[in-house]
Amino acid sequence: MKSFNEVIEKTKKYPIKTVAVVEAGDETVLLAVKRAFETNLAKAILFGNKDEITVAAQKCGLNLDNVIVKETKDEISSAEEAS
């Protein structure tokens, strides 16, 4: 394979997966989630502080209307709920 776009094209023949994203208040992480949505690679369930996730999502242009966001109190709780 020569590029990431080729990887995306090859994966489109498979069903969309749902991934758990722990401590999802990071913009870089949410940019990856946004790209996964836009290319129909994956859906996500976001775990962490809802306010932080909302602010980071707004900054990177990720619409949370169709995303499950689960409030957790810390990283350990996020990991436990996501597993």
C-alpha positions in Angstrom: 0.0 0.0 0.0 1.2 3.4 -0.9 -0.8 5.7 1.3 -3.2 6.0 4.2 -6.0 6.8 1.7 -5.5 3.3 0.2 -5.8 1.8 3.6 -9.1 3.7 4.1 -10.4 2.5 0.8 -9.5 -1.2 1.5 -11.3 -1.1 4.9 -14.6 0.3 3.5 -15.6 -3.2 2.5 -15.8 -4.2 6.2 -18.5 -3.3 8.7 -17.9 -0.1 10.7 -16.5 -0.8 14.1 -17.2 1.0 17.4 -14.1 2.0 19.4 -13.9 3.2 23.0 -11.8 6.4 23.4 -10.6 6.9 27.0 -10.0 10.4 28.3 -11.3 11.9 25.1 -10.9 15.5 26.0 -7.7 15.8 23.8 -8.1 17.7 20.5 -5.6 15.5 18.7 -7.5 12.4 19.7 -10.8 13.9 18.7 -9.4 15.0 15.3 -8.6 11.3 14.7 -12.2 10.4 15.8 -13.5 13.0 13.4 -11.5 11.6 10.5 -12.7 8.1 11.3 -16.3 9.3 11.2 -15.8 11.2 8.0 -14.2 8.3 6.2 -16.7 5.7 7.7 -13.9 3.8 9.4 -15.3 3.8 12.9 -17.8 5.2 15.4 -16.6 6.0 18.9 -17.8 6.1 22.5 -16.0 8.9 24.3 -15.1 8.5 28.0 -13.9 11.4 30.2 -14.9 14.8 31.4 -17.9 15.9 29.3 -17.1 19.6 29.5 -13.5 19.0 28.3 -14.7 16.7 25.5 -17.3 19.3 24.4 -14.7 22.1 24.3 -12.1 20.0 22.5 -14.8 18.8 20.0 -15.9 22.4 19.3 -12.2 23.4 18.7 -11.7 20.7 16.1 -15.1 20.8 14.5 -16.4 17.4 15.7 -20.2 17.3 16.0 -21.2 15.4 19.1 -24.9 15.1 18.2 -24.5 11.4 17.2 -21.7 10.5 19.5 -22.1 8.7 22.9 -20.2 10.6 25.6 -19.8 9.0 29.0 -18.8 11.1 32.0 -16.1 9.6 34.1 -14.3 11.0 37.1 -10.7 10.1 36.1 -8.5 8.0 33.7 -8.9 4.8 35.7 -12.7 5.1 35.7 -12.6 5.8 32.0 -10.5 2.7 31.4 -12.7 0.5 33.6 -16.0 1.7 31.9 -14.5 1.4 28.4 -13.4 -2.2 28.9 
